[in-house]
Amino acid sequence: MLGRSTLSRSGSFRPENIGQNALAMIGNLCFTFFVVGVLIFTIIAATYEPEDPLFHPSTKITSFLTSNSNATFKSDDTVVRTGEDFMASNQTAFSNFINVTDVDTLSTDNVNAHGAAATALDSCEGPLDCRDPELFHMLMKRVIEEFKDIHFYRFGKPVPGSNESTCDMGWRFRPKEGKTAALYKDYRRFVIARSENCTLSLVGIGDYHSGVNARKRKKNQKPGFEKTPRKQEAGQPLLPVVGETVNDTLPVVESENSFSRGRYLLYNGGGDRCKSMNHYLWSFLCALGEAQYLNRTLVMDLSICLNWMYSSSNQDEEAKDFRFYFDFEHLREAASVLDHSQFWDDWGKWHKKDRLSLHLVEDVRVTPMKLTTVKDALIMRKFGSVEPDNYWYRVCEGETESVIQRPWHLIWKSRRLMDIVSAIAAKLNWDYDAVHIERGEKARNKELWPNLAADTSPDALISTLANKLEEGRHVYIATNEPDTSFFNPLKDKYTTHFLDEYKDLWDEKSEWYSETKALNKGVPVEFDGYMRISVDTEVFLRGKKQVETFNDLTNDCKDGVNTCTAAAS
């Protein structure tokens, strides 16, 4: 009786309450699962770091640019990919090169036009006539026969060289196995002998860029020889031409009226300064993309800060010129940009007189879409001091990411640096293989890269490369190993080359030195760490065969233990 009465007083076990209790229990379980799921998602979101978008292969760049990922970066000293890296190499356009048979046909046409082909000059007296058609044909034919690993697309008319027995001639070319969408220009000095009966013969061809008188095309000079160029397809971007004279002077506003009618966008402050070069470029392209979206001129600061990882002092270095690293001439011609110093000078002179107004934006959450109706002459985005919310690229995140397209095609690498790359490849006759060997800090860190040091030792390299490179080949080694004598054992199998063998291309007597010094107001410019990485990488990429550290020499992952799957995806 007592037990039964106690049980009957427990309302929760009454038959009429069993269904209600079951529903409450199921609800509690569902809520618990929901809370645990939210907690797991929060932890993943807080710790996840997406891959650095700038170092995807070109086949992935399009999908990346239309993705919704956060634009954050890992610290990386790798060279930045720029617009020309993502340009598809149109092999149809490059197929229209000049053959020896084309020159022979040209010579035959010349015979038919003049009745006979002169094998000797009319007179042996006086200086050599570099304009003579027969001499032109002879030089073209010898150049095509001499440089078998490149294709020629245009020859300029020869011009007088340094004395009466020399002529300078230039041409546009591309390596036969070239992978990048670019053309190159070379100009060389030819030493020519005349026999007693005035017959011409070629004595020698100078080194890369030795024919300085043929560097610039003279006014009123007749064009040389070029196959009928194919019409450029609609929307097809122009190709970089490495080796042409660079004209990257600052743009100047023509008049007060022109300045006052303009509309401008300026980014001010922020935490992007002195960050890595890939961070800088990602933010700069956001600003440039917004300016194009708003149909405004971007006011840009050409003075940039070089991050410590690229400097010899291991400290951030200010007052580096944008033009040291990127092709400002191409940017200036393809987009509307203005140097900020020039802009503020003109603004100070005319903004009050012409009643030019400024629209200040201090919140990155104000999207470009909300600024389309702004009529003020200047929109200034002012960024705060709290990182990472003050990074420029924040403007292009969120809903803006699907609207603002970063104009990659506007940013090319410095043609002065690329000319050094071309010079090194030319010294190797564009016929070499290349190996990238990364050591340095990674080789010393056994926890993250346990096998790298052993896999890149001389003995291991000889064993691995034996199955990848033909013995006796010229091999360019791109490496961060400071002591290149470390690789001396490889000389028994290959003719090895390193960046520092070519110091004459940036020393005090070089074109690069004199031109960058002029850009820098007479102050010599250091060939800094970023420039070295850039040139080293680009020479590597032009090798006929390319052997990578983390793909071919070691099974270690580029970013450390257990990161291979993430890096490959």
C-alpha positions as CSV (number, residue, x, y, z in Angstrom):
1,M,0.0,0.0,0.0
2,L,2.7,2.4,1.0
3,G,4.8,1.6,-2.1
4,R,1.9,1.9,-4.4
5,S,0.8,5.2,-3.0
6,T,4.3,6.7,-3.4
7,L,4.5,5.6,-7.0
8,S,1.0,6.9,-7.7
9,R,2.0,10.4,-6.3
10,S,4.9,10.7,-8.9
11,G,3.1,12.6,-11.7
12,S,5.9,12.1,-14.2
13,F,5.2,8.4,-14.5
14,R,1.6,8.8,-15.0
15,P,0.4,7.3,-18.3
16,E,-1.1,10.5,-19.5
17,N,2.3,12.3,-19.2
18,I,4.6,9.8,-21.0
19,G,4.1,11.4,-24.5
20,Q,4.8,14.9,-23.2
21,N,8.0,13.8,-21.5
22,A,9.3,12.0,-24.6
23,L,8.8,15.1,-26.7
24,A,10.6,17.3,-24.1
25,M,13.6,14.8,-24.1
26,I,13.8,14.8,-27.9
27,G,13.8,18.6,-27.9
28,N,16.6,18.8,-25.4
29,L,18.7,16.3,-27.4
30,C,18.2,18.3,-30.6
31,F,19.2,21.5,-28.9
32,T,22.3,19.9,-27.5
33,F,23.4,18.7,-31.0
34,F,22.7,22.2,-32.4
35,V,24.9,23.8,-29.7
36,V,27.8,21.3,-30.3
37,G,27.6,21.9,-34.1
38,V,27.7,25.7,-33.7
39,L,30.7,25.3,-31.3
40,I,32.6,23.1,-33.8
41,F,31.8,25.4,-36.7
42,T,33.1,28.4,-34.7
43,I,36.4,26.7,-33.9
44,I,37.0,25.8,-37.5
45,A,36.1,29.3,-38.7
46,A,38.4,30.9,-36.2
47,T,41.4,28.8,-37.0
48,Y,41.0,28.3,-40.8
49,E,43.5,30.1,-43.0
50,P,42.8,29.9,-46.7
51,E,45.6,29.4,-49.2
52,D,47.5,32.4,-50.5
53,P,45.5,33.1,-53.7
54,L,48.4,34.7,-55.6
55,F,50.4,31.4,-55.9
56,H,47.8,29.2,-57.5
57,P,48.7,27.9,-60.9
58,S,47.2,30.0,-63.7
59,T,44.5,27.4,-64.4
60,K,43.0,28.1,-61.0
61,I,43.2,31.9,-61.0
62,T,39.8,32.4,-62.7
63,S,37.9,30.3,-60.3
64,F,39.7,32.0,-57.4
65,L,38.7,35.5,-58.6
66,T,35.1,34.6,-58.6
67,S,35.2,32.8,-55.2
68,N,33.8,34.0,-51.8
69,S,37.0,33.3,-49.8
70,N,38.5,35.7,-47.4
71,A,41.5,37.6,-48.8
72,T,43.9,36.9,-46.1
73,F,47.6,36.1,-46.4
74,K,50.3,34.0,-45.0
75,S,53.8,35.5,-44.8
76,D,55.7,34.4,-47.8
77,D,58.8,35.5,-49.6
78,T,57.8,33.9,-52.9
79,V,57.8,36.2,-56.0
80,V,54.4,37.7,-56.7
81,R,52.5,36.5,-59.8
82,T,51.4,39.3,-62.0
83,G,49.1,39.8,-65.1
84,E,51.4,38.3,-67.7
85,D,51.6,35.1,-65.7
86,F,47.9,34.6,-66.2
87,M,47.8,35.4,-69.9
88,A,47.1,32.3,-72.0
89,S,49.9,31.7,-74.4
90,N,48.2,31.9,-77.9
91,Q,50.3,29.5,-79.9
92,T,48.4,30.4,-83.1
93,A,49.6,34.0,-82.7
94,F,53.2,32.8,-82.1
95,S,53.2,30.5,-85.1
96,N,53.8,33.3,-87.6
97,F,57.6,33.5,-87.2
98,I,60.3,34.1,-89.8
99,N,62.2,31.2,-91.3
100,V,65.4,31.1,-93.3
101,T,63.3,30.3,-96.4
102,D,61.4,33.6,-95.9
103,V,64.6,35.5,-96.1
104,D,65.7,33.5,-99.2
105,T,62.3,34.4,-100.8
106,L,62.9,38.0,-99.9
107,S,66.3,37.9,-101.5
108,T,64.8,36.3,-104.7
109,D,62.2,39.0,-104.8
110,N,65.0,41.6,-104.6
111,V,66.8,39.9,-107.5
112,N,63.6,40.0,-109.6
113,A,63.1,43.6,-108.8
114,H,66.6,44.7,-109.6
115,G,67.5,42.3,-112.4
116,A,70.5,40.7,-110.6
117,A,71.6,40.0,-107.0
118,A,74.7,41.9,-106.2
119,T,77.2,39.6,-104.4
120,A,79.6,42.5,-103.9
121,L,79.3,46.2,-103.3
122,D,79.7,48.7,-106.1
123,S,82.5,50.3,-104.3
124,C,85.0,49.2,-101.6
125,E,85.8,52.7,-100.5
126,G,84.3,54.6,-97.6
127,P,82.4,53.2,-94.6
128,L,80.2,50.1,-94.8
129,D,76.7,50.8,-96.1
130,C,74.5,49.1,-93.4
131,R,71.4,50.0,-95.4
132,D,72.4,47.7,-98.3
133,P,69.6,45.1,-98.8
134,E,72.0,42.3,-99.5
135,L,73.8,42.9,-96.2
136,F,70.4,43.0,-94.4
137,H,69.5,39.6,-95.9
138,M,72.8,38.1,-95.0
139,L,72.6,39.3,-91.4
140,M,69.0,38.0,-91.0
141,K,69.9,34.6,-92.4
142,R,73.0,34.2,-90.2
143,V,71.1,35.2,-87.1
144,I,68.3,32.6,-87.7
145,E,71.0,30.0,-88.3
146,E,73.0,30.9,-85.3
147,F,70.3,31.0,-82.7
148,K,68.4,27.8,-83.2
149,D,66.4,27.8,-80.0
150,I,64.4,31.0,-80.7
151,H,61.8,32.1,-83.1
152,F,62.1,35.5,-84.9
153,Y,59.1,37.8,-85.5
154,R,60.6,41.1,-86.7
155,F,63.9,42.3,-87.9
156,G,64.8,46.0,-87.8
157,K,66.9,47.6,-90.6
158,P,70.6,47.6,-89.8
159,V,72.2,50.9,-88.7
160,P,75.9,52.0,-88.5
161,G,77.7,50.6,-85.5
162,S,80.8,51.9,-83.6
163,N,83.1,52.1,-86.6
164,E,83.2,51.6,-90.4
165,S,83.2,47.8,-90.2
166,T,80.3,47.3,-87.9
167,C,76.5,47.4,-88.1
168,D,73.9,47.2,-85.4
169,M,70.6,45.3,-85.9
170,G,67.7,44.5,-83.6
171,W,64.9,41.9,-83.7
172,R,61.9,40.6,-81.8
173,F,61.9,37.0,-80.8
174,R,60.6,34.4,-78.4
175,P,62.1,31.1,-77.3
176,K,60.8,28.1,-79.2
177,E,59.7,26.4,-76.0
178,G,58.6,29.5,-74.3
179,K,55.7,29.1,-71.8
180,T,55.0,32.8,-71.1
181,A,52.9,35.1,-73.3
182,A,55.6,37.6,-74.0
183,L,58.0,38.8,-76.8
184,Y,61.6,39.9,-76.4
185,K,63.8,42.4,-78.1
186,D,67.5,42.0,-78.7
187,Y,69.9,44.2,-80.6
188,R,73.5,43.2,-81.4
189,R,76.6,44.5,-83.1
190,F,77.9,42.7,-86.2
191,V,81.5,42.9,-87.4
192,I,81.7,42.6,-91.2
193,A,84.7,42.2,-93.4
194,R,85.0,43.3,-97.1
195,S,87.3,41.4,-99.4
196,E,89.3,43.0,-102.2
197,N,86.5,42.4,-104.7
198,C,84.0,44.0,-102.1
199,T,82.4,40.7,-101.1
200,L,80.9,40.9,-97.6
201,S,81.4,38.3,-94.9
202,L,80.4,38.1,-91.3
203,V,83.3,38.0,-88.8
204,G,81.4,38.0,-85.5
205,I,78.2,38.7,-83.6
206,G,78.3,40.7,-80.4
207,D,76.7,39.8,-77.0
208,Y,73.1,40.4,-75.9
209,H,72.2,44.1,-76.3
210,S,75.6,45.0,-77.7
211,G,74.1,46.8,-80.7
212,V,73.0,49.9,-78.8
213,N,72.5,52.0,-81.9
214,A,69.7,49.7,-83.0
215,R,67.9,49.9,-79.6
216,K,65.6,52.8,-80.7
217,R,63.9,53.0,-84.0
218,K,65.0,56.3,-85.6
219,K,62.5,58.8,-87.0
220,N,61.7,58.4,-90.6
221,Q,63.5,55.0,-90.6
222,K,62.0,52.5,-93.0
223,P,60.6,49.4,-91.3
224,G,62.6,46.2,-91.5
225,F,61.2,42.7,-92.3
226,E,58.2,41.2,-90.7
227,K,55.7,38.6,-91.9
228,T,52.2,40.0,-92.3
229,P,51.1,40.2,-88.6
230,R,47.9,38.4,-87.7
231,K,45.1,40.7,-86.7
232,Q,44.7,40.9,-82.9
233,E,41.6,39.2,-81.8
234,A,39.0,41.3,-80.1
235,G,39.6,41.5,-76.3
236,Q,43.1,39.9,-76.7
237,P,45.5,41.7,-74.4
238,L,48.7,43.3,-75.6
239,L,51.8,41.3,-75.0
240,P,54.7,42.6,-73.0
241,V,57.8,43.3,-75.1
242,V,60.9,42.8,-72.9
243,G,63.9,44.8,-74.1
244,E,62.2,47.8,-75.6
245,T,63.1,51.2,-74.2
246,V,61.1,51.9,-71.1
247,N,59.3,55.2,-70.7
248,D,57.8,55.3,-67.2
249,T,57.7,59.0,-66.6
250,L,54.9,60.2,-64.3
251,P,51.7,61.3,-66.0
252,V,51.0,65.1,-65.9
253,V,47.6,66.8,-65.9
254,E,47.4,68.9,-69.1
255,S,45.6,71.9,-67.7
256,E,43.5,73.3,-64.8
257,N,40.3,72.7,-66.8
258,S,41.3,69.0,-67.4
259,F,42.1,68.6,-63.7
260,S,38.8,70.2,-62.5
261,R,36.7,68.0,-64.8
262,G,38.4,64.8,-63.5
263,R,37.0,62.5,-60.8
264,Y,39.4,60.8,-58.4
265,L,39.7,58.1,-55.8
266,L,42.4,58.0,-53.1
267,Y,43.2,55.5,-50.4
268,N,44.8,57.1,-47.3
269,G,46.6,55.4,-44.4
270,G,45.9,51.8,-43.4
271,G,48.0,48.9,-42.2
272,D,49.2,47.6,-45.6
273,R,52.5,49.5,-45.6
274,C,55.6,47.4,-45.2
275,K,53.8,44.1,-45.6
276,S,54.9,41.4,-48.0
277,M,54.8,42.2,-51.7
278,N,51.8,39.9,-52.3
279,H,49.8,41.6,-49.6
280,Y,50.7,45.0,-51.1
281,L,49.6,44.0,-54.6
282,W,46.4,42.3,-53.4
283,S,45.4,45.6,-51.6
284,F,46.6,47.8,-54.5
285,L,44.5,45.8,-57.0
286,C,41.5,46.3,-54.8
287,A,41.9,50.1,-55.0
288,L,42.5,50.0,-58.7
289,G,39.5,47.8,-59.2
290,E,37.3,50.1,-57.3
291,A,38.6,53.1,-59.2
292,Q,37.7,51.4,-62.5
293,Y,34.3,50.4,-61.2
294,L,33.5,54.1,-60.2
295,N,35.1,55.4,-63.4
296,R,37.6,57.5,-61.5
297,T,41.3,58.1,-61.7
298,L,43.2,56.3,-58.9
299,V,45.6,58.6,-57.1
300,M,48.5,56.3,-56.1
301,D,51.6,56.6,-54.0
302,L,54.5,55.3,-56.1
303,S,56.7,55.3,-52.9
304,I,56.3,51.9,-51.3
305,C,57.8,50.2,-48.3
306,L,59.9,47.1,-48.8
307,N,59.2,44.4,-46.2
308,W,62.2,43.3,-44.0
309,M,62.2,39.8,-45.5
310,Y,63.5,41.3,-48.8
311,S,66.0,43.7,-47.4
312,S,69.7,43.2,-46.7
313,S,69.4,45.1,-43.4
314,N,66.6,42.8,-42.2
315,Q,64.5,45.9,-41.5
316,D,61.6,47.5,-43.4
317,E,62.9,50.0,-45.9
318,E,60.9,53.0,-47.0
319,A,61.1,55.1,-50.2
320,K,61.2,52.2,-52.7
321,D,59.8,53.2,-56.1
322,F,56.8,51.2,-57.5
323,R,58.7,51.3,-60.9
324,F,61.6,49.3,-59.5
325,Y,59.3,46.2,-59.3
326,F,56.4,46.7,-61.7
327,D,55.8,48.0,-65.2
328,F,54.4,51.5,-64.6
329,E,54.4,52.4,-68.3
330,H,51.9,49.6,-69.1
331,L,49.8,50.6,-66.1
332,R,49.8,54.3,-67.0
333,E,48.8,53.5,-70.6
334,A,46.1,50.9,-69.8
335,A,44.4,52.6,-66.8
336,S,43.8,56.1,-65.4
337,V,46.3,56.7,-62.6
338,L,48.0,59.8,-61.2
339,D,50.9,60.2,-58.8
340,H,49.7,61.5,-55.4
341,S,52.4,64.2,-55.1
342,Q,51.4,65.6,-58.5
343,F,47.7,65.3,-57.5
344,W,48.1,67.2,-54.2
345,D,50.1,70.0,-55.9
346,D,47.3,70.5,-58.4
347,W,44.6,70.1,-55.8
348,G,46.2,72.8,-53.7
349,K,46.3,75.2,-56.6
350,W,42.8,74.7,-57.9
351,H,40.4,73.1,-55.5
352,K,39.2,76.3,-53.8
353,K,39.2,78.3,-57.0
354,D,37.2,75.7,-58.9
355,R,35.1,74.6,-55.8
356,L,36.2,71.0,-55.9
357,S,34.7,69.0,-53.1
358,L,35.9,66.0,-51.1
359,H,33.8,63.0,-50.0
360,L,35.4,61.3,-47.0
361,V,34.8,57.6,-46.3
362,E,36.1,56.2,-43.0
363,D,34.3,52.8,-42.9
364,V,35.4,49.9,-45.1
365,R,31.8,48.6,-44.8
366,V,30.8,51.5,-47.2
367,T,30.8,49.5,-50.4
368,P,31.8,50.9,-53.8
369,M,28.2,50.3,-54.9
370,K,27.1,52.9,-52.4
371,L,29.5,55.5,-53.9
372,T,28.3,55.4,-57.5
373,T,26.1,58.4,-57.0
374,V,28.8,60.6,-55.3
375,K,29.4,63.7,-57.4
376,D,32.4,65.1,-55.5
377,A,35.7,65.5,-57.3
378,L,37.6,63.4,-54.8
379,I,36.5,60.3,-52.9
380,M,39.0,59.6,-50.1
381,R,38.9,56.4,-48.2
382,K,40.6,56.9,-44.9
383,F,41.7,53.8,-43.1
384,G,42.2,53.5,-39.3
385,S,45.0,52.1,-37.2
386,V,43.6,48.8,-36.1
387,E,44.8,45.7,-38.0
388,P,43.5,43.8,-39.9
389,D,40.4,45.8,-40.2
390,N,42.4,48.7,-41.8
391,Y,43.7,46.7,-44.7
392,W,42.7,48.1,-48.1
393,Y,41.6,44.7,-49.4
394,R,38.8,44.7,-46.8
395,V,36.9,47.0,-49.2
396,C,36.7,44.2,-51.7
397,E,35.4,41.5,-49.4
398,G,31.9,40.4,-48.7
399,E,29.2,41.4,-51.2
400,T,31.8,43.6,-53.0
401,E,33.9,40.5,-54.0
402,S,31.4,39.5,-56.7
403,V,31.3,43.1,-58.1
404,I,34.8,44.5,-58.1
405,Q,37.1,42.5,-60.4
406,R,40.8,43.0,-59.6
407,P,42.4,44.1,-62.9
408,W,45.3,41.6,-63.0
409,H,46.0,42.4,-66.6
410,L,47.2,45.9,-65.7
411,I,50.1,44.8,-63.5
412,W,53.2,43.4,-65.2
413,K,56.6,42.8,-63.7
414,S,59.2,45.5,-64.2
415,R,60.6,45.2,-67.8
416,R,64.0,46.3,-66.5
417,L,64.1,43.2,-64.2
418,M,62.7,41.1,-67.0
419,D,65.4,42.3,-69.3
420,I,68.0,41.0,-66.8
421,V,66.1,37.6,-67.0
422,S,66.2,37.7,-70.8
423,A,70.0,38.6,-70.7
424,I,70.8,35.6,-68.5
425,A,68.7,33.3,-70.7
426,A,70.4,34.7,-73.8
427,K,73.9,34.1,-72.3
428,L,72.8,30.4,-71.9
429,N,71.5,30.5,-75.5
430,W,67.9,29.8,-74.2
431,D,69.1,26.2,-74.1
432,Y,69.3,25.1,-70.4
433,D,67.5,23.2,-67.7
434,A,66.6,24.6,-64.3
435,V,66.4,23.4,-60.8
436,H,64.9,25.2,-57.8
437,I,66.5,24.2,-54.5
438,E,65.0,25.6,-51.4
439,R,67.1,25.3,-48.2
440,G,67.7,28.0,-45.7
441,E,65.4,28.1,-42.6
442,K,63.3,25.3,-43.9
443,A,66.2,22.9,-44.1
444,R,67.2,23.7,-40.6
445,N,63.7,23.2,-39.2
446,K,63.5,19.4,-38.8
447,E,60.1,19.4,-37.1
448,L,58.3,20.9,-40.1
449,W,60.6,19.7,-42.9
450,P,62.3,16.5,-41.6
451,N,63.8,15.3,-44.9
452,L,64.5,18.5,-46.8
453,A,68.2,19.0,-45.7
454,A,69.0,15.4,-46.6
455,D,67.0,15.4,-49.8
456,T,68.8,18.5,-51.1
457,S,72.4,17.4,-50.1
458,P,74.8,17.2,-53.0
459,D,74.8,13.4,-53.0
460,A,71.0,13.2,-53.0
461,L,70.7,15.8,-55.7
462,I,73.1,13.9,-58.0
463,S,71.1,10.7,-57.5
464,T,67.7,12.4,-58.0
465,L,68.7,14.6,-61.0
466,A,70.2,11.6,-62.8
467,N,66.7,10.4,-63.6
468,K,65.4,13.9,-64.6
469,L,68.2,15.8,-66.4
470,E,70.5,14.7,-69.2
471,E,74.2,14.6,-68.2
472,G,76.3,17.4,-69.6
473,R,73.4,19.9,-69.8
474,H,73.7,23.6,-68.7
475,V,71.7,23.7,-65.5
476,Y,70.6,27.0,-63.8
477,I,70.1,26.6,-60.1
478,A,67.7,29.0,-58.4
479,T,68.3,28.7,-54.7
480,N,68.3,30.5,-51.3
481,E,71.5,28.7,-50.3
482,P,74.0,31.5,-49.7
483,D,77.1,29.4,-50.3
484,T,76.8,28.1,-53.9
485,S,80.0,26.1,-53.5
486,F,77.8,23.7,-51.6
487,F,76.6,22.5,-55.0
488,N,80.1,22.0,-56.4
489,P,79.8,18.2,-56.6
490,L,77.1,18.7,-59.3
491,K,79.7,20.1,-61.6
492,D,81.0,16.6,-62.4
493,K,77.7,15.9,-64.1
494,Y,76.4,19.3,-65.3
495,T,77.6,22.8,-66.1
496,T,75.9,24.7,-63.3
497,H,75.0,28.4,-63.2
498,F,73.8,30.7,-60.4
499,L,72.4,34.2,-60.2
500,D,75.5,35.9,-58.9
501,E,77.5,34.9,-62.0
502,Y,75.6,37.6,-63.8
503,K,76.2,40.6,-61.4
504,D,77.4,42.6,-64.4
505,L,73.8,43.0,-65.4
506,W,73.0,45.2,-62.4
507,D,76.4,46.6,-61.4
508,E,77.5,50.2,-61.8
509,K,78.1,49.8,-65.6
510,S,74.8,48.3,-66.4
511,E,71.7,49.8,-68.1
512,W,69.6,48.7,-65.1
513,Y,71.9,50.6,-62.7
514,S,71.9,53.9,-64.7
515,E,68.1,53.8,-65.4
516,T,67.0,53.1,-61.8
517,K,69.5,55.7,-60.5
518,A,67.8,58.2,-62.8
519,L,64.4,57.2,-61.5
520,N,65.7,57.6,-57.9
521,K,66.8,61.2,-58.4
522,G,70.5,60.3,-58.8
523,V,70.7,58.0,-55.8
524,P,72.0,54.5,-56.6
525,V,69.4,51.7,-56.1
526,E,70.3,48.4,-54.4
527,F,69.5,45.2,-56.2
528,D,67.5,44.0,-53.2
529,G,66.2,40.7,-52.1
530,Y,62.9,40.9,-53.8
531,M,64.6,41.7,-57.1
532,R,66.9,38.7,-56.7
533,I,64.0,36.4,-56.0
534,S,62.1,37.8,-58.9
535,V,64.9,37.3,-61.4
536,D,66.0,34.0,-60.0
537,T,62.4,32.6,-60.3
538,E,61.9,33.9,-63.8
539,V,65.1,32.5,-65.1
540,F,64.1,29.2,-63.6
541,L,60.7,29.3,-65.3
542,R,62.4,29.7,-68.7
543,G,64.4,26.5,-68.4
544,K,63.5,23.8,-70.9
545,K,63.1,21.3,-68.1
546,Q,62.2,22.5,-64.6
547,V,62.8,20.5,-61.4
548,E,61.0,21.8,-58.3
549,T,62.1,21.3,-54.7
550,F,58.8,20.1,-53.2
551,N,57.4,18.4,-56.2
552,D,60.5,16.6,-57.4
553,L,63.4,16.6,-54.9
554,T,61.7,15.8,-51.6
555,N,58.5,14.3,-50.2
556,D,58.3,17.1,-47.5
557,C,55.4,19.5,-47.9
558,K,56.1,23.1,-48.9
559,D,54.3,24.6,-45.9
560,G,55.4,21.9,-43.4
561,V,54.3,18.6,-42.1
562,N,50.7,17.5,-43.0
563,T,50.1,20.4,-45.4
564,C,50.5,18.7,-48.7
565,T,46.8,17.9,-49.2
566,A,45.7,21.4,-48.5
567,A,48.4,22.9,-50.8
568,A,47.5,20.7,-53.6
569,S,43.7,21.3,-53.5
